Amino acid sequence: MGDWVQLEAAMFEMSAIASASGVTVELDAADEELRTISLAVDLESADCADCVLPPDRLAALITGNLQRALGIDVLVTVDDARTGGIVAGSATSSGRSILVLDPCGVVPSVAQGDHVHRPTIESLAGRRVAFRVDVLWRSWDWTVEEWQRCLSGRGTTSASWRRAQGEAGETGRRSHARYEQFLAGADAAVVGLGNCGSCTAWTIKDALTARQLGLPTVAVVTAQFEVLARTVAHDFGCLDLPILVVPFPYDTLPESDVRCLARDSFDDLLVLLGITSCD
Amino acid sequence: MRLTSATLNAPEDVVEFSAFAAAQGWGDGLPLVAPSVERVERFLDAAGCNPAEVIAELPPLRAMCTYELLAVNGVMAGAPPAALHLMAAAVKAMAEPDFELASLNATTGSVVPAVVVNGEQRHRLSIPFGAGCLGGAGGWAPAIGRALRLTMRHVAGQRIGLTSESVFGQPARVAGLVFGEWEERSPWPPLAERRRTVGDAITVFGAMGTMNICDLQPAEPDEFLELIGVSLASRGANGFIAGPAYSETMIAINPVWAEIIGRKYTNADDVQQLIWEHAQLPIEAWPEHYRPALERAGRIINGRVSLVLEPSQLLVVVCGGLGALHAHALHGWGPSSAITFAVDGPPVS
């Protein structure tokens, strides 16, 4: 199994030696089960970059030191800025390595500002809120009913539009056109419910449609699917989509509990829409 | 040949490379062939493909899958260069909007894009269509399927717990599900031809898994079709979920049964119709509180709910061994639509 307790001491020793030449060696990750160690080497402060060992020999040296300290073979990868990539130190005495290609694609870069600036709304008095509902979750219907009741009490009108997700071809295009038409008459949008994988993806897509139309928009998902929701929003270039998270499981709760939770989260909804006025 | 993927120095040994790959977040847990520059160049050269050509944008990461990336993943999986055109056609088909790949990759369901292979390419690529065709027969199918799965993992970014909420996954998420149709033993035109594509073609279909149907008694055509239909119609089948707009289901019929059925029903449409009529449940099969959603979706007709909305949403494929006794159901994942594409490109020896 090796003596992984010695890793910290080994790193400290190596870092001390390296820093004497202005080279920084930092530990990125270590996996005892996989016997892998990832390090990053920085030569910015090096007195003489040309004097530092070439990347493959430096990686081999580091690997040897760590193997001696831990008492086992480990696979060491070194992120060395000089190569623009990662060098593997030899994990065995054979030390043969090859150049391999990264199988992952280039993900489109997402920068804050690639997406529309987050729209907000200060007051809902006299305004209209669009609720996008679905055909899957009765709890979402109950939730929306409660929120619409709360809005009505504030003099805000609302309407619902039901998405049957995944309509194909021309039917799907017409359906989406109707959704956009529905949003056009609104001042804010609330979209849900993300309570499974595909419906979370659809919730985010529909939320971003509303966002693209300039509407203050909140997506509603259950806790289990929050990570997916944020990942999907990020992958579509939106880093700050407001997401209201309700408990999970949600749809299996009694109706009275769901309605109570909905009333309790109404103020959170308003905050996410950017409501600052008590009107 | 100019390749543009980032390069890394890695151990040459297969065991060490597999550990290295795991450290990078690559792979599926099985050993990998190191995608060296030389191997990938040879792969692309043998297939006669331009590495820079874009095949499709793949969700959720929206990275562009090029022939180069498909080749890298193909090498890692041990797939043959001769399969690159088939793999590209499958990727293109999966990226079609009606296939719903973004949702399919995210779902809690266990769905995997199955690839049904038609045409002469089945023989060139040793794609199984007889005994053990869904798994266990030899040939290149598992490596091709795995290449597609690795591409979905590495390029599309489908990762359990991050971008995929699949509750169970399924074995085909590792080795894929690639099989051929036994066209020579089918009484009906090949599946792709029935879907208006002749020759070498693939059909991608979102399969929730594979479900065996077994009976020793049937002997008449209508008995086989009734057996298949009622076996499909279990309450937990995806097609009975009220919400999605529709769902498809694929049925693999072994050649012995197909021949008997085909003596009476020479048109595959009739086969679909009869299976569809049996793949139904009475509304009383559901608890009362299910009814509103099913009614709202228009699913209750004459007091019965059909697994799929129309007979055309049942895809019939003839394959499997001559031991008979079994059919196989691949329930679909609504609302993904099966997509059929021709496989372009010159045959590669």
Interface residues (C-beta under 8 A of the other chain):
Chain A: A29 D31 L34 R35 T36 S38 D56 A59 L75 T77 T83 G85 I86 V87 A88 S90 A91 T92 S94 R96 S97 I98 L99 V100 L101 D102 P103 C104 G105 V106 V107 P108 D134 V135 L136 R138 A164 Q165 G166 E167 A168 G169 T171 G172 C196 G197 S198 T200 A201 W202 K205 Q224 F225 V227 L228 T231 V232 D235 F236
Chain B: L3 S5 A6 T7 L8 N9 A10 P11 E12 D13 E16 F17 A19 F20 A22 A23 Q24 W26 A34 P35 S36 V37 V40 L58 P59 P60 L61 R62 A63 M64 C65 T66 E68 L69 V72 N73 M76 P97 D98 E100 A102 S103 L104 A106 T107 T108 G109 L150 T151 H154 V155 G157 G161 L162 T163 S164 E165 S166 I241 A242 G243 P244 A245 Y246 A293 R296 A297 G334 P335 S336 S337
